């Protein structure tokens, strides 16, 4: 397995957030973590790359517990795309090159520069590579963040609500990119999502969180209106439109 | 995961070349300004004789004292202290992700001024004299320097201690710094209120930052601390770039953000404390220089940090030379000129605006 999350629990001071969360992810899979606000989706993502240290359990990438590794070693195994990316006055090329930080010692090597260029071309950012990041749109900025995570050469790509501030066109573009990356590289992508329809369309595996525990996990076929109603407290129907499942709220 | 290698575009190499040229070009201008600064003054030293003195030629003997005992230490002090204050400002702005980050907005200079005032109050002021113009000589200058240094570092440690209780977020560090600055200013005013005329004059005199106060010994101390801080800052250039991209992104890249932030704060405070303790308060260099350089070459710390050091050195050297000439034969402390020039330059930068 590419990633094994085993018995992970986490609490903020006295408030328990995650309780014995466990699941496995294989290479090439795109996984959506779903659930209402405050259920612990982002906390789970942060525990997965040890930004937050879980109280119990282990996070194993290719069978190695990352909780025993230092922060740079972890960053070589897991790429993290934060929900909000800050824009500094650096070029797109330099912003992506920053993803080589966990591999660098003193300076960027030719290998680092070539990989950066490859990631920029992979994300179709070539025309923007010398533009300042501050001049980019939200969608372009998100692509820069994904390219930066790619040059970390991770086994796992973690994305915290990658489409939350994007328009429809950019949402589709970003999720397609994530799918393509997972399909063509030896990598698994795990993202937290709010948009159920987008998640249904672009994910292979779903993890629904409720009360800090996994309420349900499975493929798109296993998602039922009852699960969604139990997790979100909203009655829904799932209809098929051109072979794609769609969640329609009934409330 | 493997990406296929592709060649780096020529345009990017040219872009990096331009930034490198800026840094090297600034260094050349700094060298030329240094020669000019040593050459001009109350007595003008002809350029051939100035250059001859570097090679120890007998023809330059009559200038040797002016060059090596007065002007060169003053000019080199302006260079190292300008570089130090500017580097401190650039590091603070980056790690605090706040464009107002500088040794002055964070209360470190106020703490130094309080330390100096307290020492003057306890040990008493001395006789009247100063470099160049008649003013005041402080009776125990090293005690005052030490006291200023201790208080400015104490302010730093208080800010860091507060941020350890809370999380070391930029907001906590900036607000703690502003609060401490206010506290130390009140303390200085309290001491000044109860000081006699001579003590008050000594306290006020100390705050006029002046690079002429340093001799070779002080210059070497400042230069040594600057070297350590500059190497440390440059070593962390990728970490500062990562923090610029946001704390969460930086953590995802393996950067231990809180540790980098606190250590950077300590390093920036150390060079500030040394400069302020020896020279007094020199305003605006730490605030304005990083902004000027950001406008010219962007936020990439690989170039921003060396560029800021050189431009800071150049600015303070040029300002000090101007301060020696503008009201000649009277010599102004450089801090008066930097504050006069710094404010309109800063306002200009704000009006022109840029994305930070």
Interface residues (C-beta under 8 A of the other chain):
Chain A: X49 X51 X70 X71 X72 X73 X74 X75 X76 X78 X79 X80 X81 X82 X83 X84 X85 X86 X87 X88 X89 X90 X91 X93 X94 X95 X98 X99 X101 X102 X104 X110 X111 X113 X114 X115 X116 X117 X118 X119 X121 X122 X129 X130 X132 X134 X135 X145 X148 X149 X150 X151 X152 X153 X154 X155 X158 X160 X185 X186 X187
Chain B: X1 X2 X3 X4 X5 X6 X7 X8 X9 X11 X12 X15 X97 X238 X239 X241 X242 X244 X245 X246 X248 X249 X251 X252 X253 X254 X255 X256 X294 X298 X299 X300 X354 X355 X356
